[in-house]
């Protein structure tokens, strides 16, 4: 085979493989960005639910249904566990973005 044709084939193969590798890396980067956005949405949702729990327990204490907000929180969590079988296990400090 002529050296010019051979070098052209090698150049085309290199260009195509480089484009494929670039496309693959870009696709993986977009997947990672989507996952990071989803994780941040979940963090925001957990923070909102924790805030909602705090407000609800303070309200229960104001209504004299519980002795204190902390007692109301413990009772609310126990009742949720008894009725739904789930208990929160993520603390607010675990939701910090730097961890």
C-alpha positions in Angstrom: 0.0 0.0 0.0 1.2 3.5 -0.7 2.6 5.3 2.3 0.3 8.3 1.6 -2.8 6.2 1.7 -1.6 4.4 4.8 -0.9 7.6 6.6 -4.3 9.0 5.6 -6.0 5.8 7.0 -4.1 6.2 10.3 -5.0 9.9 10.5 -8.7 9.2 9.9 -8.7 6.3 12.4 -7.1 8.5 15.0 -9.5 11.4 14.4 -12.5 9.1 14.7 -11.2 7.4 17.8 -10.5 10.8 19.4 -14.0 12.0 18.6 -15.5 8.8 20.1 -13.5 9.2 23.3 -14.4 12.8 23.5 -18.1 12.0 23.1 -17.9 9.3 25.7 -16.2 11.6 28.2 -18.8 14.3 27.6 -21.7 11.9 28.0 -20.2 10.6 31.3 -19.8 14.2 32.5 -23.4 15.0 31.8 -24.5 11.9 33.7 -22.4 13.0 36.7 -23.9 16.5 36.6 -27.5 15.1 36.5 -26.7 12.9 39.5 -25.1 15.8 41.4 -28.3 17.9 40.8 -30.5 15.0 42.0 -28.4 14.6 45.2 -28.7 18.3 45.8 -32.5 18.2 45.3 -32.7 15.3 47.8 -30.6 17.2 50.3 -33.0 20.2 50.0 -36.0 17.9 50.5 -34.5 16.3 53.6 -33.7 19.8 55.0 -37.3 20.9 54.3 -38.7 17.9 56.0 -36.4 18.3 59.0 -37.5 22.0 59.3 -41.1 20.9 59.0 -40.6 18.4 61.8 -39.1 21.1 64.0 -42.0 23.5 63.3 -44.6 20.8 64.0 -42.9 19.8 67.3 -42.7 23.4 68.4 -46.4 23.8 67.5 -47.3 20.7 69.5 -45.5 22.2 72.5 -47.3 25.5 72.1 -50.6 23.7 72.1 -49.6 21.9 75.3 -49.9 18.5 73.6 -46.3 17.9 74.6 -44.2 19.1 77.5 -41.4 20.4 75.2 -40.5 20.5 71.5 -37.9 17.8 72.2 -40.5 15.5 73.9 -42.9 16.2 71.0 -40.2 15.2 68.5 -39.5 12.0 70.3 -43.2 11.1 70.5 -43.7 12.0 66.8 -40.8 9.9 65.7 -41.9 6.9 67.8 -45.5 7.2 66.5 -44.2 7.4 62.9 -42.1 4.3 63.6 -45.0 2.4 65.1 -47.4 3.3 62.3 -45.1 3.3 59.2 -42.0 1.4 60.3 -39.5 4.1 59.4 -37.3 6.3 61.6 -35.2 9.3 60.5 -31.5 8.6 60.7 -29.9 11.6 58.9 -28.8 14.5 61.1 -28.7 18.1 59.8 -24.9 18.1 60.1 -24.7 15.2 57.6 -26.4 17.4 55.0 -23.6 19.9 54.8 -22.3 20.2 51.2 -18.6 20.0 52.2 -18.9 16.4 53.5 
